[in-house]
Amino acid sequence: MWAEVWGYTPGIMSRQTVRFWAFFALLLWGTHALGYLLHEYAHSFTAWALGFKANPFALIYGRPTVQNFIFLSDVDENVDYGAVFSAGKGYVASLIALNGMLIGNGIPYFLSIGVYSFARKRGRRMLGLFAFLYCLMNLGNFIDYVPVRTFTTHADMANLERGLRLSPWWIVSVLGLPIAIAFWHFFMRMLPDARDFVFPGVRVGQAILTVLSAFTIFGYYGTSGMSGYGEVSRRISVFSICIAFPAVLIACWPRRGKPMAGA
């Protein structure tokens, strides 16, 4: 089945195998970029719709460097929150800050689950792999704000808290529960199913997908508060990579004979 679908023979570094993993890397980059850019555009379009930005496409795209091309590390929403607060529109600033995660990642998260289910039912593995990775990237955009960068003095969550005059504990309490449910669903239901669907009977592929998923969430997005966001965010990031990453990896490691969980 695997060789027929992918042209892949386990244990042999064939040309088809190299092509598959090259395409996998391209999907990984593409879904990360899509999740990141839609997040920033959600901020920008909200500011434009509410009269605080002239051009919703006018992001700060940054320098033409390899790092920026791969990680989009210089890309920014280009919204002047100072002007919004100066106009006495704190609630508007909060909405602009929240919509990056809510519209830019929340809606696509549910859509990607739907696309994965569609692909699963029809046996379309490439589409299923894309939807799974896109779901992964949207999930990562949840954790790097709640809880990693909730207790900080700047960036989205700080603007949300300032605009609504809320404690960060309220943000964690209100947004934390649905995010925790999303994490449970992804790692306990979607990941086991995707391993068997995308890599049927291929233990190495299943292991790679498991490590990649756990590291992307807890090692990449989960360490976004490591520097520049205060001591609380740094400690949460340290916990994410040192405790949460290995714990989830062990809990989700593929086991022989374990039935598919279903998405």
C-alpha positions as CSV (number, residue, x, y, z in Angstrom):
1,M,0.0,0.0,0.0
2,W,2.7,2.5,1.0
3,A,4.8,1.9,-2.1
4,E,1.8,2.1,-4.3
5,V,0.7,5.5,-2.9
6,W,4.0,7.2,-2.2
7,G,6.5,5.3,-4.3
8,Y,8.3,4.7,-0.9
9,T,10.1,1.6,0.2
10,P,10.8,1.6,4.0
11,G,14.5,1.4,4.7
12,I,15.6,2.3,1.3
13,M,16.7,5.9,0.4
14,S,15.2,5.8,-3.0
15,R,14.6,8.8,-5.2
16,Q,10.9,8.6,-4.4
17,T,11.7,8.7,-0.7
18,V,13.8,11.8,-1.1
19,R,11.1,13.5,-3.1
20,F,8.5,12.7,-0.5
21,W,10.5,14.1,2.4
22,A,11.4,17.2,0.3
23,F,7.7,17.8,-0.3
24,F,7.0,17.2,3.4
25,A,9.5,19.9,4.3
26,L,7.9,22.2,1.8
27,L,4.5,21.6,3.4
28,L,5.9,22.2,6.8
29,W,7.3,25.6,5.7
30,G,4.2,26.5,3.8
31,T,1.7,25.7,6.6
32,H,3.9,27.7,9.1
33,A,3.9,30.7,6.7
34,L,0.2,30.4,6.2
35,G,-0.6,30.3,9.9
36,Y,1.8,33.2,10.6
37,L,0.7,35.5,7.8
38,L,-3.0,35.0,8.3
39,H,-2.5,35.8,12.0
40,E,-0.8,39.1,11.1
41,Y,-3.3,39.9,8.4
42,A,-6.2,39.3,10.9
43,H,-4.7,42.0,13.1
44,S,-4.2,44.3,10.1
45,F,-7.6,43.9,8.5
46,T,-9.4,44.4,11.9
47,A,-7.5,47.7,12.4
48,W,-8.4,48.7,8.9
49,A,-12.1,47.8,9.3
50,L,-12.3,49.8,12.5
51,G,-10.6,52.9,11.0
52,F,-7.1,52.7,12.5
53,K,-5.2,51.6,9.4
54,A,-5.2,52.9,5.8
55,N,-4.0,49.8,4.0
56,P,-4.8,46.3,5.5
57,F,-2.1,44.7,3.3
58,A,0.6,47.1,4.6
59,L,2.5,44.7,6.9
60,I,6.1,45.1,7.9
61,Y,7.6,42.3,5.8
62,G,11.2,42.7,7.0
63,R,14.6,42.1,5.4
64,P,15.3,39.7,2.6
65,T,17.3,37.3,4.7
66,V,17.3,33.5,4.9
67,Q,16.0,33.6,8.5
68,N,13.1,35.9,7.6
69,F,12.3,33.8,4.5
70,I,12.1,30.5,6.6
71,F,10.7,31.8,9.9
72,L,9.1,35.2,8.9
73,S,10.8,36.5,12.0
74,D,10.8,40.1,10.8
75,V,7.1,40.2,9.6
76,D,4.8,42.3,11.8
77,E,1.2,43.5,11.7
78,N,2.2,47.2,11.5
79,V,-0.7,48.4,13.7
80,D,-0.2,51.6,15.8
81,Y,-1.7,50.5,19.1
82,G,-0.5,53.7,20.7
83,A,-2.8,55.7,18.4
84,V,-5.7,53.5,19.3
85,F,-5.2,53.9,23.0
86,S,-4.6,57.6,22.6
87,A,-8.0,57.9,20.9
88,G,-9.6,56.4,24.0
89,K,-10.6,53.2,22.2
90,G,-9.1,50.5,24.4
91,Y,-11.8,48.0,23.5
92,V,-10.8,48.5,19.8
93,A,-7.2,47.8,20.6
94,S,-8.3,44.6,22.5
95,L,-10.3,43.4,19.5
96,I,-7.4,44.1,17.1
97,A,-5.1,42.2,19.4
98,L,-7.5,39.2,19.9
99,N,-8.4,38.7,16.3
100,G,-4.9,37.7,15.3
101,M,-5.4,34.5,17.2
102,L,-9.2,34.3,17.0
103,I,-9.7,34.9,13.3
104,G,-6.2,34.3,12.0
105,N,-5.8,31.0,13.7
106,G,-9.0,29.9,15.4
107,I,-11.2,29.7,12.4
108,P,-8.5,28.1,10.2
109,Y,-7.9,25.6,13.0
110,F,-11.5,24.3,12.8
111,L,-11.4,24.4,9.0
112,S,-8.2,22.4,8.9
113,I,-9.8,19.7,11.1
114,G,-12.7,19.6,8.6
115,V,-10.4,19.3,5.6
116,Y,-8.5,16.5,7.4
117,S,-11.7,14.6,8.0
118,F,-12.7,15.1,4.3
119,A,-9.3,13.8,3.2
120,R,-9.4,10.9,5.6
121,K,-12.8,9.7,4.4
122,R,-11.6,9.8,0.7
123,G,-8.1,8.4,1.3
124,R,-6.3,11.5,0.0
125,R,-3.1,11.4,2.0
126,M,-1.4,14.5,0.7
127,L,-4.4,16.6,1.4
128,G,-4.6,15.0,4.8
129,L,-1.0,15.7,5.6
130,F,-1.4,19.4,4.6
131,A,-4.5,19.7,6.8
132,F,-2.8,18.0,9.7
133,L,0.3,20.3,9.5
134,Y,-1.8,23.4,9.1
135,C,-3.8,22.4,12.2
136,L,-0.5,21.9,14.0
137,M,0.7,25.4,13.1
138,N,-2.6,27.0,14.2
139,L,-2.4,25.2,17.5
140,G,1.1,26.5,18.0
141,N,-0.2,30.0,17.5
142,F,-2.5,29.4,20.5
143,I,0.1,28.3,22.9
144,D,2.7,31.0,22.1
145,Y,0.1,33.5,23.4
146,V,-1.8,31.6,26.0
147,P,-0.1,30.8,28.3
148,V,3.4,31.6,27.1
149,R,3.1,35.3,26.5
150,T,0.0,36.2,28.6
151,F,2.0,37.5,31.6
152,T,4.0,40.2,29.8
153,T,4.1,44.0,29.4
154,H,3.8,44.2,25.6
155,A,2.5,42.4,22.4
156,D,-1.0,41.0,21.7
157,M,-2.1,39.7,25.1
158,A,-0.8,42.8,26.9
159,N,-2.8,45.0,24.6
160,L,-5.8,42.8,25.1
161,E,-5.5,43.0,28.9
162,R,-4.8,46.8,28.8
163,G,-7.8,47.5,26.5
164,L,-10.3,45.5,28.6
165,R,-8.5,46.3,31.9
166,L,-8.3,42.7,32.8
167,S,-5.8,40.6,34.8
168,P,-3.8,38.1,32.7
169,W,-5.4,35.5,35.0
170,W,-8.7,36.2,33.4
171,I,-7.2,35.7,29.9
172,V,-5.7,32.4,31.0
173,S,-9.0,31.3,32.6
174,V,-11.2,32.2,29.7
175,L,-9.0,31.3,26.7
176,G,-7.1,28.5,28.5
177,L,-9.9,26.0,28.7
178,P,-10.8,25.9,25.0
179,I,-7.1,25.9,24.1
180,A,-6.5,23.0,26.5
181,I,-9.4,21.0,24.9
182,A,-7.9,21.7,21.4
183,F,-4.5,20.3,22.7
184,W,-6.2,17.2,24.0
185,H,-8.0,16.6,20.8
186,F,-4.9,17.1,18.6
187,F,-2.5,14.9,20.6
188,M,-4.9,12.3,21.8
189,R,-7.1,11.9,18.7
190,M,-5.8,13.6,15.6
191,L,-2.1,12.7,15.9
192,P,-2.7,9.0,16.4
193,D,-5.1,8.9,13.5
194,A,-2.8,10.9,11.2
195,R,0.1,8.6,12.0
196,D,-1.8,5.6,10.7
197,F,-3.4,7.5,7.8
198,V,-0.3,9.2,6.4
199,F,2.3,6.6,7.4
200,P,0.4,3.3,7.3
201,G,2.6,0.6,8.8
202,V,5.8,2.8,8.6
203,R,7.2,3.0,12.1
204,V,9.9,5.5,11.2
205,G,7.5,7.9,9.6
206,Q,5.1,7.6,12.5
207,A,7.9,8.4,15.0
208,I,9.0,11.4,13.0
209,L,5.5,12.8,12.9
210,T,5.2,12.4,16.6
211,V,8.5,14.1,17.4
212,L,7.8,16.8,14.9
213,S,4.4,17.6,16.4
214,A,5.5,17.7,20.0
215,F,8.6,19.7,19.2
216,T,6.7,22.2,17.0
217,I,4.3,22.9,19.8
218,F,6.5,22.8,22.9
219,G,9.9,23.4,21.5
220,Y,9.3,26.0,18.8
221,Y,6.1,27.9,19.7
222,G,6.3,27.0,23.4
223,T,9.6,28.8,23.7
224,S,8.5,32.1,22.2
225,G,8.7,33.7,25.6
226,M,12.3,32.7,26.3
227,S,13.6,36.3,25.9
228,G,12.2,39.8,25.7
229,Y,8.9,39.0,27.4
230,G,9.7,39.0,31.1
231,E,10.5,36.4,33.7
232,V,7.1,34.7,33.9
233,S,7.1,34.1,30.1
234,R,10.7,32.8,30.3
235,R,9.8,30.3,33.0
236,I,6.8,29.1,31.1
237,S,9.0,28.6,28.0
238,V,11.5,26.6,30.0
239,F,8.7,24.4,31.4
240,S,7.4,23.9,27.8
241,I,10.7,22.6,26.4
242,C,12.1,20.8,29.5
243,I,8.9,19.3,30.9
244,A,6.0,19.5,28.6
245,F,7.9,18.4,25.4
246,P,9.3,15.1,26.8
247,A,6.1,14.3,28.8
248,V,3.9,14.7,25.7
249,L,6.4,12.8,23.5
250,I,6.4,9.8,25.9
251,A,2.6,9.9,26.3
252,C,2.0,10.0,22.5
253,W,4.8,7.7,21.3
254,P,3.3,5.2,18.8
255,R,2.9,1.8,20.3
256,R,2.5,-1.5,18.4
257,G,-0.9,-2.8,18.1
258,K,-2.6,0.4,19.3
259,P,-5.8,1.0,17.3
260,M,-6.4,4.2,15.5
261,A,-8.1,6.8,17.7
262,G,-10.1,8.6,15.0
263,A,-10.1,12.3,14.3
